[in-house]
Amino acid sequence: MLSRLWYFVLALAVGAALAGAFLNKSAASREAEFQLEEQLRRDRVEAELWMRLDARLRLDALASIAVEPEVRQTLRSSSGRAGTPSSGTRRRLSIKLNALNDELEEGRGDMIFAVDTEGEVVATLDKSAPESEQLGKMPLVRDALRGFMRDDVWVYNGDVYRMAARPVFDGGRYVGAVIHGMKIGDDLARRLGAKLPNASLVFFHGDQLIAAHSAGASALTSTELKSVLPMAIAAIGESSDSIEVSERARAIAGPIRGGAAHAQVGYVIGRKGSTVGLGGLFANTFQEDVASLPWSVVIGIPMLLLLLGLALLYLEHDKGVAILRQSAERLAKGEQSSLPAGRLRRHYRKIAEHLNEALRSGVGFKEDAQQRASVDLDHILNATRESADTGYFGYPAAEAPTAKQVALEDAPPETKPQAPEQMARIGKPVSSDESAPATVDTARPQRSPSSRPKRASSWPNRTSSTRQPVAAAIRHAEETLPPAPDDPPTRPNAMLDDYDGFDEPEESTQIKHVPQSLLEASAPEVQGEDAHYREVFDQFVAAQKECGAPVSGLTFDKFVRKLHAARDQVMKRHNASQVRFTVYVREGRAALKASPVKP
Amino acid sequence: MLGTGCAAVVLVAFGGVSAESIEGSIEARPSAESPSEPDRKDHYWRVWNGALPERRDDDDHDDVLAILTGKFTGPPIGCTFRFRGGALDPSTLAARTGTQVRVENRDAFTHQLSVDRLPGFTPLEAGPGKARVISVPAGGPWRLGDQIYGHVDGYLHSIRELVACATVGPNGRFRFDDVPPGPYSLRILRGAEQVAVRRVTVPAGKSLEVDPMTLSKNGKD
C-alpha cells in the first residue's frame, strides 16, 4: 500500500514538474516576447540617437560652406534691395557649391541650395536650376533665415532627403542660408543597421520602401517588414507598441523626425525572437546560476526519496518475492512441505495460503490431466477403495507419486481390434441385471484411513474429492525386470508399486459371491474379460517373482477387483468400451498399464 | 472725340471695360499670442547660430486675402492662387460659389493639394508648373492642406457674389485692379474667418483709396 502511495506521490511529483515546466515555458515565452519588445524600443531609441547625431554632424559640416566668402558675397548681393545676381554669378556659385560639397566626403549632399534672405534660391548644385525658385516658406529655410541651425526631412519630388540648414551672415547681418540634403537610401539604412546588431531596418515612404537593411539570413527580410507597413503606419500615430511580424518576430515603427513624417515617411526596425521550448528554459542559464544551486538539496532529497521508495518496494514486494522464491526452492527440494504464509504479508500471504491449500489438496495441471490417455491406477484404485488416506495395496495415497512425478506418458486410445474373438471385452459395463461383478466395487466398504500405516512423506495429504491424477505407480520390490517388448515407452504407465502391503487382509471388505451361472450368462464378453484378467494376473505374478517381490498375499480375486475398479475409472474417464491391461517391469518392479479401447 | 466719349459712357453703364482700382491697407493689431511651435517636433536640432541675434519674421500677411463682393456677373478678378516658396500663396483662397478655382504649382517640387471635407475632390500630386482645379460648391470654408508637406495650411471660402481678390503684401497693403465702378463690400479674410468688412463704392474714372482697415476677431471693422 505504501509503495502504491509512493507511486502516486511520484506521479504527482512528475505531473507537478511537467506542469511547472510548461508554465515556466509560457512564462519564459512571455518574458522573451517582453524582452523582444524592450529590445525593439531600445533599438528605436538607438536609431533616434544615431540620427540625431547624424543631423548634428551634417549641420556642423555645413559650416564650411556657410562661411565660404564667395557664398557669403553672392548671397549678400542677392539679398534685400540688392536685387537678383546675374546668371553668371549664380552659375559660379553653383560650381563653388559643387566643390565645397565634394570636400564634405561622407557628408556630401545630394542637393544644396544657397538662398537669400527672401528665400529665393540663388544657386544649387544643378547648374541649370530654374531662374526663380522659392523656398522661403519651408520651415527649415525660414528658421535658417531667422538665424537657426536646423535639420529636417523633406520629400522632394518623390525622394526623401535628410536636410540641414545653416544661416549665412556677412558683415554683421544675415544674407541668406545654405540648405543641404542627403537622400535616404540603403547606405543610410546600412550605417544605421550597423548600430543595431541582428536587427533589420527599412525606411518607407507611404507603402514604398526607400531603404532597407537586413542583419543576415536569420534576420527579418525587407519583404517581411514591408508586409507590416500598413500596421506600422497606423502604429506611428497611435502607440509606441511593437507590431507582430510573424510568430516570434516583431517590429517597431517610428516616424522620421521632420516634415516628411506628414507624408508617411518613417522607419521600421524588426527582430526575431528566440525560440522558447522546454529545452530553451535553460537557454539563459549562466554558469553562475548552476554553481549557485544547492546541490546537496537537489541531489540529496531525490536520493533520499529514491531510497525510501526502494525500501518501501522491498518491504512490500521484493521481500515477499524473495521468501516465496526461497520457499519454492526448498519445496522443490523437499526441504519443506508448505510455503511460509506467516512470514508474508498481504497478497503474498494469500498466494502462499492458496498454494499451500492447493498443495494439500494435490491439485495438478488440468491440461495434463486432459491430455493423458493413460490412467493413474493409484488414483483410480484409491478412489475405488474410497479411501482418502490409503493407497492401493496398503500404501497411503498421500505417499503415492503423482502423475507428474512419475512422468507418465500419454497413451493414445487403442483402436478397436478387428478380431473381436481375440479381444476380450473386459471393460464393457454390466447392466443392472448383470451387475453382480460391478457391485463388487461399490459394495466394498470404505477402508479406515488408519487401517494402514502411513509412509513418512513430505507430500501433503490429498483429498480424494479433488484429486485429478490419471496415473499412479505401485512400486514394486528392488528387483529389475527388462521392459516388455510390447510396452512402448511413449504410452502412459500405471505402476503397481511396492507390493508389500498387499498381503494385508481386507478386514472390512465384503465381496458378494457371484454365481457361476450368472457369470456364464454374461458370456462371451465376461468370459473373455475374465480370461484377460487371468492372463494379466499370471503375467503380473510372474513379473513379481522375476523381480524378486513377494506374491504370497496376492490372490486373483483381489487382483480382479482392483482391475475392475481401474477398468471402470478408465472407461468413465475416456469413454472407452474396453480397457486392456498389460504387465511390464519398470525400475525393477512389476507394473500394470491400463489402455482404453475406444468403441 | 464725341464718339469716343459716348462709347466710354456706354461701356461704363454696362460695367464693361471701364475699370478702376482700389487700394487699401490693413492694420493688424499686435497679437498677444506668440507663434507657437507645432506640437509635433519635426526636427532634432533647432539651435541659435551663436553669432547674430535672431532675425524677426516680417509680417507678410500670407494668410490674409482681401476680396470684393457685389453685383458683378463677370469672372472673378485676380482670384488666382498658387504654391510658391513651399506653401500656398496666399493661404486664404476665395472662389465664387459654383465656379472653379485654380491652384498653380510654381515651386520646383511636387505638391499634393488636399481640401478637407470637400466632396468630389481627390488629392493628387501636381508637379512643378501644374495646377489643380477645385470646384467650389456653396458652403465652406474648407481647410486646405498638402499631403506631402505638413506645414502647408490654408482655407478656401465660397463667396456667392465674389467680384475680385487681392493679396496683402508684407506692408499690409493690397490693391484691386480693373474693378468696374459700383458699390461693393470690401472684406478681409484671414484663415477661416472674415476679419474685416467695409462697404465701398468705386467711382468711375477714379481710383479708390480705402482707409486702413483694422482687423478684428469678430470681423467687424
Interface residues (C-beta under 8 A of the other chain):
Chain A: M51 R52 A55 R56 L59 G119 V121 A129 P130 E133 Q134 L135 G136 K137 M138 P139 L140 V141 R142 D143 L145 R146 G147 F148 M149 R150 D151 D152 V153 V155 Y156 N157 G158 R166 P167 F169 G172 R173 Y174 R257 G258 G259 A260 A261 H262 A263
Chain B: R40 K41 D42 H43 Y44 W45 R46 V47 W48 N49 A51 L52 P53 E54 R55 R56 D57 D62 R84 G85 G86 A87 D89 R106 D107 A108 F109 T110 G127 P128 D146 Q147 I148 Y149 G150 H151
